[in-house]
Amino acid sequence: MQDQAAAVYGGVNLWTWKYSSKNQPFSREVLIKRHETAGISGCITVAFSGQSHVSARMNRSWVHDFLSGRTRSGWIEANEVVKCLAVAIKKKDWGSAAGLLRDEMKIRRKITPDALIPLTSELIHCAEKTGCGARFTGAGAGGSLWAIGESDKIKAVENDWGKMLKRIKGAGILKCKVDTTGVK
């Protein structure tokens, strides 16, 4: 469900999941109003690594590690950072948002190390070196990644990522902007 909500509703939202509540398994807080989303498009970028993957194995591993207690504190810490990230996005404070995403990625490197392949690790490091934050999407292990930061720094990341991905068939920067309406 969490993978489809953004596509269904569109916009820029903070989602809170309550899987134990069958009648209302989530709540949604709008962070940026639909008519104000144009500015965020210059502060984010998305790229495809050229490497597809199947995430079921990793997701099972992450759930197992959480339930066993091995990574639970890390997931709780990441959740707190993401709440702060939502506040920065709501304030349109892209520099703080970038720093918070770097913080969240630092935690992810510990609790989900298998989510990074050498290429995505290199791309994320490149974005961080530029002053942006970046993270894999979904379960990682290839696939796509995204970055957030001040618009001039995002342009630099797009340039650097474009050069790095040029050598890989099917890889590259994806044209993106906030979809304000979602799937109809």
N, CA, C and O atoms as a DFTB+ gen file, in Angstrom:
736 C
 N C O
     1  1       0.822      -1.188       0.000
     2  2       0.000       0.000       0.000
     3  2       0.873       1.261       0.000
     4  3       0.579       2.209      -0.728
     5  1       1.940       1.283       0.805
     6  2       2.758       2.487       0.886
     7  2       3.431       2.816      -0.434
     8  3       3.758       3.975      -0.684
     9  1       3.643       1.820      -1.282
    10  2       4.283       2.082      -2.562
    11  2       3.333       2.708      -3.577
    12  3       3.787       3.306      -4.552
    13  1       2.045       2.584      -3.372
    14  2       1.088       3.100      -4.335
    15  2       0.435       4.422      -3.921
    16  3      -0.108       5.119      -4.779
    17  1       0.470       4.784      -2.654
    18  2      -0.257       5.958      -2.168
    19  2       0.171       7.247      -2.869
    20  3      -0.670       8.055      -3.262
    21  1       1.474       7.433      -3.024
    22  2       1.942       8.661      -3.665
    23  2       1.412       8.769      -5.093
    24  3       0.998       9.846      -5.522
    25  1       1.425       7.664      -5.825
    26  2       0.919       7.683      -7.203
    27  2      -0.584       7.915      -7.245
    28  3      -1.079       8.618      -8.126
    29  1      -1.302       7.340      -6.314
    30  2      -2.761       7.479      -6.311
    31  2      -3.173       8.910      -5.967
    32  3      -4.050       9.475      -6.621
    33  1      -2.555       9.490      -4.959
    34  2      -2.979      10.806      -4.477
    35  2      -2.222      11.976      -5.100
    36  3      -2.760      13.080      -5.183
    37  1      -0.983      11.754      -5.539
    38  2      -0.181      12.847      -6.062
    39  2       0.179      13.820      -4.952
    40  3      -0.132      13.593      -3.783
    41  1       0.836      14.904      -5.334
    42  2       1.176      15.936      -4.365
    43  2       2.412      15.612      -3.551
    44  3       3.146      14.666      -3.839
    45  1       2.621      16.424      -2.528
    46  2       3.757      16.264      -1.617
    47  2       3.164      16.061      -0.231
    48  3       2.596      16.985       0.350
    49  1       3.295      14.854       0.292
    50  2       2.585      14.469       1.513
    51  2       3.493      13.747       2.503
    52  3       4.510      13.162       2.133
    53  1       3.101      13.807       3.757
    54  2       3.682      12.962       4.800
    55  2       2.641      11.902       5.104
    56  3       1.503      12.218       5.451
    57  1       3.033      10.640       4.972
    58  2       2.133       9.517       5.209
    59  2       2.437       8.902       6.561
    60  3       3.600       8.697       6.907
    61  1       1.409       8.609       7.317
    62  2       1.547       7.885       8.573
    63  2       0.742       6.603       8.434
    64  3      -0.458       6.628       8.161
    65  1       1.429       5.477       8.629
    66  2       0.816       4.167       8.404
    67  2       0.349       3.568       9.713
    68  3       1.078       3.553      10.704
    69  1      -0.894       3.069       9.702
    70  2      -1.512       2.431      10.870
    71  2      -2.103       1.106      10.388
    72  3      -3.319       0.967      10.257
    73  1      -1.243       0.154      10.131
    74  2      -1.692      -1.107       9.540
    75  2      -2.655      -1.882      10.430
    76  3      -3.398      -2.734       9.943
    77  1      -2.649      -1.595      11.727
    78  2      -3.568      -2.309      12.616
    79  2      -4.997      -1.774      12.516
    80  3      -5.927      -2.385      13.044
    81  1      -5.174      -0.646      11.846
    82  2      -6.493      -0.057      11.677
    83  2      -7.021      -0.388      10.280
    84  3      -6.609       0.226       9.296
    85  1      -7.922      -1.348      10.198
    86  2      -8.428      -1.781       8.893
    87  2      -9.266      -0.702       8.209
    88  3      -9.251      -0.606       6.982
    89  1      -9.984       0.098       8.964
    90  2     -10.850       1.118       8.374
    91  2     -10.083       2.333       7.879
    92  3     -10.482       2.959       6.897
    93  1      -8.988       2.673       8.547
    94  2      -8.196       3.825       8.129
    95  2      -6.717       3.499       8.351
    96  3      -6.133       3.905       9.356
    97  1      -6.109       2.759       7.402
    98  2      -4.741       2.291       7.605
    99  2      -3.659       3.357       7.424
   100  3      -2.478       3.073       7.624
   101  1      -4.042       4.567       7.053
   102  2      -3.055       5.632       6.906
   103  2      -3.702       6.984       7.102
   104  3      -4.920       7.138       7.008
   105  1      -2.847       7.970       7.379
   106  2      -3.290       9.361       7.339
   107  2      -2.301      10.102       6.442
   108  3      -1.151       9.693       6.283
   109  1      -2.774      11.188       5.869
   110  2      -1.969      11.958       4.922
   111  2      -1.989      13.414       5.332
   112  3      -3.054      14.008       5.500
   113  1      -0.798      13.990       5.492
   114  2      -0.665      15.415       5.753
   115  2      -0.058      16.061       4.516
   116  3       1.036      15.688       4.093
   117  1      -0.754      17.017       3.942
   118  2      -0.244      17.729       2.771
   119  2       0.879      18.654       3.242
   120  3       0.672      19.491       4.121
   121  1       2.055      18.501       2.660
   122  2       3.201      19.326       3.040
   123  2       3.308      20.587       2.196
   124  3       3.659      21.654       2.701
   125  1       3.008      20.462       0.922
   126  2       3.036      21.615       0.019
   127  2       1.738      21.587      -0.770
   128  3       1.399      20.583      -1.396
   129  1       1.026      22.685      -0.734
   130  2      -0.255      22.761      -1.443
   131  2      -0.036      22.597      -2.942
   132  3       0.998      22.982      -3.488
   133  1      -1.034      22.018      -3.585
   134  2      -0.934      21.692      -5.006
   135  2      -0.491      22.880      -5.862
   136  3       0.329      22.710      -6.764
   137  1      -1.016      24.075      -5.597
   138  2      -0.680      25.235      -6.421
   139  2       0.715      25.789      -6.107
   140  3       1.165      26.723      -6.770
   141  1       1.405      25.229      -5.107
   142  2       2.742      25.690      -4.735
   143  2       3.835      24.678      -5.065
   144  3       4.981      24.854      -4.651
   145  1       3.500      23.622      -5.802
   146  2       4.473      22.539      -6.022
   147  2       5.492      22.811      -7.122
   148  3       6.501      22.109      -7.193
   149  1       5.273      23.780      -7.963
   150  2       6.191      24.012      -9.083
   151  2       7.622      24.244      -8.597
   152  3       8.567      23.768      -9.226
   153  1       7.794      24.956      -7.506
   154  2       9.128      25.266      -6.998
   155  2       9.920      24.058      -6.545
   156  3      11.150      24.074      -6.609
   157  1       9.258      23.017      -6.092
   158  2       9.984      21.842      -5.606
   159  2      10.634      21.068      -6.746
   160  3      11.641      20.392      -6.534
   161  1      10.082      21.155      -7.937
   162  2      10.617      20.376      -9.049
   163  2      12.074      20.720      -9.349
   164  3      12.824      19.856      -9.804
   165  1      12.485      21.943      -9.108
   166  2      13.881      22.330      -9.309
   167  2      14.789      21.930      -8.159
   168  3      16.006      22.092      -8.240
   169  1      14.204      21.411      -7.094
   170  2      14.972      21.038      -5.898
   171  2      15.069      19.536      -5.706
   172  3      15.584      19.068      -4.691
   173  1      14.575      18.778      -6.679
   174  2      14.686      17.319      -6.638
   175  2      15.133      16.813      -7.999
   176  3      14.931      17.470      -9.020
   177  1      15.728      15.661      -7.996
   178  2      16.039      14.980      -9.246
   179  2      15.928      13.485      -9.010
   180  3      16.085      13.009      -7.886
   181  1      15.660      12.759     -10.068
   182  2      15.507      11.307     -10.001
   183  2      16.328      10.706     -11.135
   184  3      16.370      11.247     -12.240
   185  1      16.976       9.586     -10.851
   186  2      17.760       8.900     -11.880
   187  2      17.493       7.405     -11.819
   188  3      17.148       6.862     -10.769
   189  1      17.659       6.751     -12.960
   190  2      17.568       5.293     -13.037
   191  2      18.979       4.752     -13.223
   192  3      19.722       5.218     -14.086
   193  1      19.338       3.780     -12.419
   194  2      20.698       3.224     -12.432
   195  2      20.962       2.313     -13.630
   196  3      22.107       1.953     -13.899
   197  1      19.903       1.944     -14.348
   198  2      20.066       1.015     -15.453
   199  2      20.038      -0.436     -15.018
   200  3      20.136      -1.341     -15.846
   201  1      19.905      -0.660     -13.716
   202  2      19.905      -2.019     -13.187
   203  2      18.588      -2.276     -12.462
   204  3      18.296      -1.653     -11.441
   205  1      17.805      -3.192     -12.997
   206  2      16.538      -3.524     -12.347
   207  2      16.787      -4.605     -11.296
   208  3      17.876      -5.176     -11.231
   209  1      15.788      -4.876     -10.484
   210  2      15.933      -5.822      -9.388
   211  2      14.568      -6.319      -8.930
   212  3      13.531      -5.781      -9.317
   213  1      14.590      -7.343      -8.111
   214  2      13.381      -7.848      -7.460
   215  2      13.548      -7.566      -5.977
   216  3      14.527      -8.000      -5.371
   217  1      12.609      -6.849      -5.390
   218  2      12.783      -6.382      -4.016
   219  2      12.240      -7.324      -2.951
   220  3      12.489      -7.101      -1.766
   221  1      11.509      -8.365      -3.324
   222  2      10.851      -9.228      -2.337
   223  2      11.836      -9.837      -1.335
   224  3      11.550      -9.875      -0.139
   225  1      12.976     -10.306      -1.804
   226  2      13.957     -10.931      -0.911
   227  2      14.461      -9.932       0.130
   228  3      14.545     -10.242       1.319
   229  1      14.790      -8.740      -0.333
   230  2      15.296      -7.729       0.601
   231  2      14.229      -7.287       1.578
   232  3      14.497      -7.134       2.769
   233  1      13.029      -7.083       1.086
   234  2      11.953      -6.674       1.992
   235  2      11.734      -7.715       3.082
   236  3      11.543      -7.363       4.246
   237  1      11.759      -8.998       2.713
   238  2      11.618     -10.071       3.718
   239  2      12.729      -9.982       4.755
   240  3      12.485     -10.119       5.954
   241  1      13.928      -9.756       4.291
   242  2      15.081      -9.659       5.189
   243  2      14.928      -8.472       6.142
   244  3      15.211      -8.586       7.334
   245  1      14.476      -7.331       5.605
   246  2      14.307      -6.147       6.446
   247  2      13.234      -6.368       7.505
   248  3      13.409      -5.981       8.660
   249  1      12.123      -6.991       7.113
   250  2      11.051      -7.279       8.078
   251  2      11.566      -8.244       9.145
   252  3      11.317      -8.047      10.334
   253  1      12.276      -9.277       8.726
   254  2      12.830     -10.249       9.681
   255  2      13.767      -9.557      10.673
   256  3      13.665      -9.770      11.881
   257  1      14.676      -8.731      10.162
   258  2      15.630      -8.041      11.034
   259  2      14.934      -7.081      11.992
   260  3      15.358      -6.931      13.138
   261  1      13.876      -6.433      11.533
   262  2      13.106      -5.536      12.397
   263  2      12.410      -6.338      13.493
   264  3      12.524      -6.011      14.674
   265  1      11.685      -7.395      13.098
   266  2      10.924      -8.181      14.068
   267  2      11.828      -8.879      15.076
   268  3      11.439      -9.072      16.228
   269  1      13.026      -9.258      14.656
   270  2      13.962      -9.912      15.571
   271  2      14.582      -8.925      16.551
   272  3      15.204      -9.327      17.535
   273  1      14.413      -7.636      16.282
   274  2      15.000      -6.606      17.141
   275  2      16.374      -6.155      16.682
   276  3      16.926      -5.201      17.230
   277  1      16.936      -6.825      15.685
   278  2      18.289      -6.517      15.226
   279  2      18.411      -5.088      14.696
   280  3      19.417      -4.424      14.947
   281  1      17.402      -4.607      13.967
   282  2      17.486      -3.266      13.361
   283  2      16.364      -2.330      13.821
   284  3      16.249      -1.210      13.324
   285  1      15.550      -2.779      14.756
   286  2      14.364      -2.007      15.139
   287  2      14.709      -0.570      15.560
   288  3      14.048       0.373      15.127
   289  1      15.716      -0.401      16.381
   290  2      16.042       0.953      16.840
   291  2      16.467       1.845      15.675
   292  3      16.178       3.042      15.668
   293  1      17.149       1.263      14.695
   294  2      17.544       2.036      13.516
   295  2      16.348       2.486      12.692
   296  3      16.315       3.613      12.198
   297  1      15.361       1.597      12.546
   298  2      14.151       1.961      11.805
   299  2      13.385       3.070      12.536
   300  3      12.853       3.984      11.905
   301  1      13.335       2.985      13.849
   302  2      12.646       4.020      14.631
   303  2      13.390       5.346      14.498
   304  3      12.768       6.398      14.350
   305  1      14.718       5.297      14.550
   306  2      15.527       6.509      14.373
   307  2      15.316       7.108      12.978
   308  3      15.171       8.323      12.840
   309  1      15.301       6.260      11.951
   310  2      15.075       6.744      10.580
   311  2      13.708       7.392      10.461
   312  3      13.558       8.412       9.789
   313  1      12.713       6.807      11.107
   314  2      11.363       7.367      11.081
   315  2      11.336       8.775      11.689
   316  3      10.661       9.664      11.171
   317  1      12.062       8.971      12.774
   318  2      12.114      10.298      13.401
   319  2      12.792      11.319      12.485
   320  3      12.356      12.468      12.399
   321  1      13.843      10.902      11.811
   322  2      14.527      11.796      10.875
   323  2      13.593      12.164       9.727
   324  3      13.565      13.317       9.298
   325  1      12.834      11.200       9.231
   326  2      11.911      11.465       8.123
   327  2      10.826      12.452       8.551
   328  3      10.399      13.277       7.743
   329  1      10.379      12.386       9.784
   330  2       9.402      13.378      10.275
   331  2      10.012      14.778      10.241
   332  3       9.336      15.740       9.876
   333  1      11.281      14.897      10.617
   334  2      11.964      16.196      10.541
   335  2      12.156      16.626       9.089
   336  3      12.054      17.811       8.770
   337  1      12.433      15.670       8.216
   338  2      12.548      15.948       6.783
   339  2      11.234      16.530       6.256
   340  3      11.239      17.470       5.461
   341  1      10.121      15.971       6.700
   342  2       8.809      16.479       6.277
   343  2       8.629      17.930       6.699
   344  3       8.088      18.733       5.939
   345  1       9.077      18.275       7.902
   346  2       8.968      19.662       8.381
   347  2       9.806      20.583       7.494
   348  3       9.350      21.662       7.118
   349  1      11.024      20.165       7.160
   350  2      11.890      20.978       6.296
   351  2      11.261      21.164       4.914
   352  3      11.318      22.255       4.346
   353  1      10.666      20.107       4.376
   354  2      10.007      20.214       3.066
   355  2       8.822      21.164       3.160
   356  3       8.615      21.989       2.270
   357  1       8.048      21.055       4.226
   358  2       6.892      21.943       4.399
   359  2       7.334      23.409       4.444
   360  3       6.636      24.291       3.943
   361  1       8.495      23.659       5.047
   362  2       9.041      25.023       5.127
   363  2       9.771      25.426       3.845
   364  3      10.193      26.572       3.685
   365  1       9.910      24.447       2.927
   366  2      10.661      24.647       1.678
   367  2      12.101      25.041       1.975
   368  3      12.696      25.870       1.286
   369  1      12.642      24.424       3.016
   370  2      14.024      24.636       3.439
   371  2      14.856      23.502       2.852
   372  3      15.122      22.500       3.516
   373  1      15.259      23.676       1.602
   374  2      15.902      22.605       0.843
   375  2      17.277      22.254       1.387
   376  3      17.689      21.097       1.292
   377  1      18.000      23.212       1.953
   378  2      19.299      22.910       2.554
   379  2      19.148      21.988       3.758
   380  3      19.892      21.016       3.895
   381  1      18.187      22.290       4.630
   382  2      17.927      21.419       5.780
   383  2      17.397      20.064       5.333
   384  3      17.768      19.033       5.893
   385  1      16.527      20.064       4.319
   386  2      15.990      18.801       3.803
   387  2      17.130      17.916       3.303
   388  3      17.135      16.710       3.552
   389  1      18.086      18.505       2.606
   390  2      19.231      17.742       2.104
   391  2      20.025      17.143       3.264
   392  3      20.407      15.973       3.217
   393  1      20.270      17.933       4.295
   394  2      21.009      17.433       5.458
   395  2      20.273      16.308       6.162
   396  3      20.887      15.334       6.598
   397  1      18.970      16.440       6.272
   398  2      18.175      15.391       6.922
   399  2      18.148      14.111       6.095
   400  3      18.178      13.012       6.650
   401  1      18.092      14.244       4.779
   402  2      18.144      13.044       3.944
   403  2      19.515      12.377       4.060
   404  3      19.609      11.150       4.037
   405  1      20.581      13.178       4.185
   406  2      21.906      12.587       4.421
   407  2      21.912      11.823       5.747
   408  3      22.474      10.731       5.841
   409  1      21.281      12.409       6.775
   410  2      21.192      11.740       8.078
   411  2      20.425      10.420       7.963
   412  3      20.836       9.401       8.518
   413  1      19.303      10.455       7.235
   414  2      18.494       9.249       7.080
   415  2      19.275       8.188       6.303
   416  3      19.198       7.002       6.623
   417  1      20.015       8.606       5.298
   418  2      20.797       7.661       4.499
   419  2      21.919       7.050       5.334
   420  3      22.265       5.884       5.139
   421  1      22.486       7.808       6.248
   422  2      23.521       7.271       7.146
   423  2      22.948       6.110       7.971
   424  3      23.611       5.092       8.170
   425  1      21.733       6.276       8.437
   426  2      21.062       5.207       9.190
   427  2      20.771       4.031       8.264
   428  3      20.993       2.878       8.636
   429  1      20.279       4.315       7.066
   430  2      19.956       3.261       6.093
   431  2      21.181       2.425       5.734
   432  3      21.070       1.218       5.521
   433  1      22.341       3.059       5.666
   434  2      23.563       2.303       5.354
   435  2      23.820       1.221       6.411
   436  3      24.397       0.175       6.113
   437  1      23.388       1.487       7.638
   438  2      23.576       0.511       8.723
   439  2      22.482      -0.558       8.724
   440  3      22.777      -1.742       8.887
   441  1      21.225      -0.152       8.545
   442  2      20.119      -1.108       8.702
   443  2      19.732      -1.809       7.406
   444  3      19.089      -2.858       7.438
   445  1      20.119      -1.238       6.261
   446  2      19.790      -1.854       4.965
   447  2      21.000      -1.812       4.033
   448  3      20.893      -1.311       2.914
   449  1      22.150      -2.329       4.473
   450  2      23.362      -2.213       3.637
   451  2      23.227      -2.897       2.276
   452  3      23.890      -2.501       1.318
   453  1      22.385      -3.907       2.185
   454  2      22.217      -4.610       0.912
   455  2      21.394      -3.816      -0.094
   456  3      21.239      -4.243      -1.238
   457  1      20.869      -2.674       0.316
   458  2      20.088      -1.830      -0.595
   459  2      20.975      -1.059      -1.563
   460  3      20.502      -0.543      -2.576
   461  1      22.248      -0.984      -1.249
   462  2      23.169      -0.237      -2.098
   463  2      24.023      -1.189      -2.931
   464  3      24.583      -2.164      -2.430
   465  1      24.099      -0.876      -4.194
   466  2      25.054      -1.542      -5.069
   467  2      26.176      -0.529      -5.282
   468  3      25.979       0.652      -4.998
   469  1      27.326      -0.939      -5.763
   470  2      28.421       0.030      -5.916
   471  2      28.017       1.302      -6.668
   472  3      28.398       2.402      -6.266
   473  1      27.256       1.165      -7.747
   474  2      26.870       2.338      -8.529
   475  2      25.987       3.295      -7.732
   476  3      26.256       4.496      -7.708
   477  1      24.941       2.790      -7.079
   478  2      24.056       3.698      -6.338
   479  2      24.785       4.296      -5.140
   480  3      24.529       5.442      -4.769
   481  1      25.675       3.544      -4.543
   482  2      26.481       4.084      -3.445
   483  2      27.332       5.255      -3.940
   484  3      27.445       6.283      -3.272
   485  1      27.921       5.082      -5.110
   486  2      28.747       6.136      -5.713
   487  2      27.902       7.369      -6.057
   488  3      28.326       8.500      -5.819
   489  1      26.717       7.151      -6.610
   490  2      25.835       8.267      -6.969
   491  2      25.377       9.028      -5.727
   492  3      25.357      10.259      -5.727
   493  1      25.015       8.312      -4.683
   494  2      24.578       8.959      -3.441
   495  2      25.731       9.750      -2.831
   496  3      25.541      10.878      -2.377
   497  1      26.924       9.161      -2.819
   498  2      28.104       9.864      -2.296
   499  2      28.350      11.148      -3.094
   500  3      28.666      12.189      -2.519
   501  1      28.207      11.070      -4.403
   502  2      28.388      12.243      -5.272
   503  2      27.419      13.352      -4.885
   504  3      27.818      14.510      -4.768
   505  1      26.153      13.008      -4.686
   506  2      25.151      14.010      -4.307
   507  2      25.479      14.615      -2.944
   508  3      25.368      15.826      -2.748
   509  1      25.884      13.760      -2.008
   510  2      26.211      14.247      -0.659
   511  2      27.406      15.189      -0.694
   512  3      27.425      16.198       0.011
   513  1      28.401      14.864      -1.513
   514  2      29.595      15.706      -1.662
   515  2      29.220      17.083      -2.215
   516  3      29.888      18.075      -1.924
   517  1      28.154      17.138      -3.009
   518  2      27.688      18.389      -3.612
   519  2      26.846      19.214      -2.636
   520  3      26.539      20.373      -2.914
   521  1      26.471      18.622      -1.489
   522  2      25.656      19.332      -0.509
   523  2      24.186      18.966      -0.568
   524  3      23.357      19.587       0.096
   525  1      23.864      17.953      -1.365
   526  2      22.487      17.463      -1.445
   527  2      22.346      16.205      -0.591
   528  3      23.328      15.690      -0.057
   529  1      21.139      15.732      -0.473
   530  2      20.879      14.432       0.125
   531  2      20.351      13.543      -0.972
   532  3      19.686      14.026      -1.889
   533  1      20.630      12.253      -0.904
   534  2      20.147      11.326      -1.921
   535  2      19.841       9.991      -1.269
   536  3      20.396       9.641      -0.228
   537  1      18.942       9.253      -1.909
   538  2      18.531       7.968      -1.351
   539  2      18.004       7.078      -2.458
   540  3      17.449       7.549      -3.450
   541  1      18.188       5.781      -2.267
   542  2      17.619       4.794      -3.178
   543  2      16.102       4.804      -3.013
   544  3      15.590       5.227      -1.976
   545  1      15.391       4.340      -4.026
   546  2      13.940       4.212      -3.922
   547  2      13.608       2.762      -3.622
   548  3      14.407       1.865      -3.891
   549  1      12.447       2.538      -3.073
   550  2      11.999       1.179      -2.789
   551  2      13.005       0.410      -1.969
   552  3      13.509       0.907      -0.962
   553  1      13.299      -0.799      -2.398
   554  2      14.231      -1.659      -1.677
   555  2      15.673      -1.493      -2.163
   556  3      16.573      -2.182      -1.684
   557  1      15.889      -0.589      -3.104
   558  2      17.242      -0.359      -3.580
   559  2      17.759      -1.503      -4.429
   560  3      17.009      -2.116      -5.190
   561  1      19.067      -1.793      -4.293
   562  2      19.742      -2.844      -5.056
   563  2      19.656      -2.600      -6.556
   564  3      19.418      -3.520      -7.338
   565  1      19.849      -1.368      -6.934
   566  2      19.686      -0.951      -8.321
   567  2      18.478      -0.054      -8.398
   568  3      18.196       0.696      -7.464
   569  1      17.764      -0.124      -9.496
   570  2      16.564       0.690      -9.631
   571  2      16.872       2.171      -9.682
   572  3      17.867       2.593     -10.271
   573  1      16.013       2.951      -9.061
   574  2      16.138       4.409      -9.116
   575  2      16.612       4.982      -7.792
   576  3      16.593       4.314      -6.758
   577  1      17.034       6.227      -7.851
   578  2      17.385       6.978      -6.664
   579  2      16.995       8.420      -6.898
   580  3      16.773       8.846      -8.032
   581  1      16.914       9.165      -5.812
   582  2      16.498      10.557      -5.916
   583  2      17.374      11.404      -5.025
   584  3      18.009      10.912      -4.092
   585  1      17.396      12.701      -5.334
   586  2      18.180      13.653      -4.544
   587  2      17.347      14.895      -4.307
   588  3      16.468      15.240      -5.097
   589  1      17.644      15.561      -3.196
   590  2      16.980      16.811      -2.853
   591  2      18.039      17.797      -2.377
   592  3      19.029      17.413      -1.754
   593  1      17.816      19.063      -2.678
   594  2      18.744      20.104      -2.261
   595  2      18.364      21.426      -2.889
   596  3      17.360      21.534      -3.593
   597  1      19.177      22.421      -2.626
   598  2      18.948      23.732      -3.221
   599  2      19.114      23.604      -4.731
   600  3      19.917      22.800      -5.203
   601  1      18.357      24.394      -5.488
   602  2      18.267      24.201      -6.944
   603  2      19.615      24.239      -7.655
   604  3      19.826      23.451      -8.577
   605  1      20.529      25.114      -7.270
   606  2      21.830      25.163      -7.941
   607  2      22.637      23.892      -7.680
   608  3      23.378      23.431      -8.549
   609  1      22.491      23.336      -6.495
   610  2      23.205      22.104      -6.163
   611  2      22.571      20.904      -6.868
   612  3      23.273      19.976      -7.270
   613  1      21.250      20.924      -7.015
   614  2      20.573      19.843      -7.747
   615  2      21.015      19.846      -9.210
   616  3      21.206      18.784      -9.804
   617  1      21.176      21.023      -9.785
   618  2      21.664      21.095     -11.175
   619  2      23.055      20.481     -11.281
   620  3      23.354      19.782     -12.249
   621  1      23.901      20.737     -10.295
   622  2      25.244      20.150     -10.298
   623  2      25.163      18.626     -10.172
   624  3      25.903      17.906     -10.842
   625  1      24.262      18.136      -9.312
   626  2      24.088      16.690      -9.153
   627  2      23.607      16.075     -10.465
   628  3      24.123      15.041     -10.889
   629  1      22.627      16.700     -11.107
   630  2      22.141      16.174     -12.390
   631  2      23.269      16.089     -13.413
   632  3      23.371      15.110     -14.151
   633  1      24.105      17.106     -13.453
   634  2      25.237      17.118     -14.375
   635  2      26.194      15.969     -14.053
   636  3      26.584      15.215     -14.945
   637  1      26.570      15.838     -12.787
   638  2      27.502      14.780     -12.381
   639  2      26.898      13.398     -12.594
   640  3      27.552      12.514     -13.148
   641  1      25.658      13.207     -12.160
   642  2      25.002      11.907     -12.344
   643  2      24.876      11.567     -13.822
   644  3      25.091      10.425     -14.227
   645  1      24.524      12.577     -14.630
   646  2      24.398      12.337     -16.074
   647  2      25.687      11.805     -16.675
   648  3      25.664      10.880     -17.487
   649  1      26.807      12.387     -16.277
   650  2      28.112      11.914     -16.761
   651  2      28.399      10.497     -16.276
   652  3      28.901       9.669     -17.036
   653  1      28.081      10.218     -15.014
   654  2      28.356       8.900     -14.438
   655  2      27.481       7.814     -15.072
   656  3      27.925       6.681     -15.257
   657  1      26.248       8.166     -15.400
   658  2      25.296       7.181     -15.918
   659  2      25.361       7.010     -17.432
   660  3      24.816       6.050     -17.977
   661  1      26.025       7.936     -18.105
   662  2      26.098       7.918     -19.567
   663  2      26.664       6.605     -20.097
   664  3      26.277       6.151     -21.174
   665  1      27.558       6.007     -19.362
   666  2      28.234       4.777     -19.812
   667  2      27.386       3.521     -19.634
   668  3      27.784       2.445     -20.080
   669  1      26.221       3.638     -18.987
   670  2      25.404       2.470     -18.658
   671  2      24.137       2.469     -19.505
   672  3      23.379       3.438     -19.503
   673  1      23.916       1.388     -20.218
   674  2      22.756       1.265     -21.095
   675  2      21.457       1.396     -20.288
   676  3      21.270       0.710     -19.283
   677  1      20.574       2.275     -20.734
   678  2      19.269       2.464     -20.108
   679  2      19.270       3.372     -18.896
   680  3      18.206       3.753     -18.410
   681  1      20.439       3.724     -18.400
   682  2      20.537       4.568     -17.205
   683  2      20.467       6.038     -17.586
   684  3      20.744       6.407     -18.727
   685  1      20.097       6.871     -16.627
   686  2      20.122       8.301     -16.866
   687  2      19.194       9.058     -15.934
   688  3      18.488       8.478     -15.108
   689  1      19.221      10.359     -16.093
   690  2      18.356      11.248     -15.324
   691  2      16.942      11.114     -15.884
   692  3      16.747      11.108     -17.099
   693  1      15.972      11.007     -15.004
   694  2      14.573      10.906     -15.414
   695  2      13.926      12.279     -15.299
   696  3      14.069      12.955     -14.280
   697  1      13.224      12.686     -16.333
   698  2      12.477      13.938     -16.254
   699  2      11.375      13.753     -15.220
   700  3      10.607      12.793     -15.289
   701  1      11.297      14.649     -14.284
   702  2      10.264      14.491     -13.258
   703  2       9.793      15.844     -12.755
   704  3      10.501      16.847     -12.834
   705  1       8.610      15.836     -12.251
   706  2       8.037      16.970     -11.558
   707  2       6.945      16.413     -10.650
   708  3       6.518      15.270     -10.809
   709  1       6.506      17.215      -9.714
   710  2       5.464      16.766      -8.798
   711  2       4.155      16.642      -9.562
   712  3       3.720      17.586     -10.222
   713  1       3.536      15.486      -9.472
   714  2       2.207      15.259     -10.041
   715  2       1.201      15.694      -8.992
   716  3       1.128      15.106      -7.913
   717  1       0.439      16.706      -9.300
   718  2      -0.457      17.269      -8.288
   719  2      -1.787      16.551      -8.148
   720  3      -2.503      16.766      -7.170
   721  1      -2.131      15.697      -9.111
   722  2      -3.449      15.068      -9.036
   723  2      -3.429      13.572      -8.773
   724  3      -4.410      13.022      -8.272
   725  1      -2.331      12.903      -9.100
   726  2      -2.289      11.459      -8.931
   727  2      -3.065      10.747     -10.017
   728  3      -3.552      11.360     -10.967
   729  1      -3.170       9.441      -9.856
   730  2      -3.836       8.598     -10.854
   731  2      -5.341       8.820     -10.789
   732  3      -5.931       8.813      -9.708
   733  1      -5.935       9.011     -11.903
   734  2      -7.398       9.218     -11.970
   735  2      -8.048       8.020     -12.583
   736  3      -9.270       7.990     -12.731
